[in-house]
Amino acid sequence: MHTKLAKEMGLEAPIFAFTRSKEVVLEVSRKGGLGVLGAVAMTPEELDEACTWLDERLDGKPYGVDTVMPMAYEGKGEEWTEEKLRALISPAHHQFVAHLLEKYGVGELPADYERKGEDLLGWSDERGRAHVEVALRHPIALIANALGTPPADCIELAKEHGVKIAALCGKKKQALRHKEAGLDIIIAQGTEAGGHTGEVAGMVLTPEIVDAVGDTPVLTAGGIGSGRQMAAALALGAQGVWTGSIWLTTREHLDYHAPIVVEKLLEAQSTDTVRSRAISGKPARQLKTAWTEAWESKESPGYLPIPLMWMVQAEAVERIYHHSNKPLAGSPVGQIVGSMNEIKPTAEVMDALITECQATLERLCRLGGLA
């Protein structure tokens, strides 16, 4: 499974693993893949600490960092403070959130509770640039942008450091924009994927983008949870797979989710996800919950743009998690969640992906009379 891209990046297997967990990054990279640390919820200082932690344990094995530099969001290009942005949220939105919490019996946070997250997440050009600057102080192999084509100066900066730069896309026109900007890797994200995603299925999207971008390497994202699916991505012309959801139920990720969320992920079927704007204001696949259904109801005041949609609910989400409120608790996750029904060590998941992919490729060779 040494694709051209894998060889260039010093990987033993073309598996790219997006995750918030530095422990998952460590295990994936140790197993010959490329762990990619999701930085959107981190301050630059927290990212620096996490990268230092990885540097000290990876013995030179490659890893990457994923950030968000959206091409469009409320207040882009202007001097906005959190207070000014908060003033753009209508009283109706605050009242709607308060009503939902009351309806489902979600209590207040304790007086001595320390908030774990930020009301204004890193969905901004400024925070993304700060992440890039911090990441490039470390011996990383990849920077990925989750929303749109990265700014030209960030692309140039990555190349100056010898670091590959990638971005996700859900349409051919977005892939062509990425290629024109000079990205090293294009990630074709099918609608099956968790998080921000488009409407086209990976089986259609991958070959469409592979054909469109020529010699620029393509990774397939969305619905990759087994070696058979990984082999299918390679058959479609991808040079590797971009995985995310499957790491949510690994042993090393447990500390990054509330126990009630892990419980719901383990119970969920592939039909228990929905593409909704309820997290950020942009369509993102996530668990179908009473929360997502409420925002689609006739009582809803409507979705807000990035970053306001998260700001109106950030504290509410922490209350939901703290009180283990099952109807409202959710998480970004792809349709592969139906196969994520037990906690496994990350290393075991990696071994299974690699072993089954190799066996599948060998079986296909025999079917074709090639082996």
Helices and strands as residue ranges (DSSP letters): H 4-8, E 15-19, H 22-30, E 34-38, H 44-55, E 63-67, H 82-86, H 91-103, H 125-135, E 142-145, H 152-160, E 164-169, H 172-181, E 185-189, E 195-196, H 202-213, E 218-221, H 227-235, E 241-243, G 245-247, G 251-256, H 259-267, E 273-276, E 284-287, H 290-296, H 308-311, H 314-322, G 335-339, H 346-367
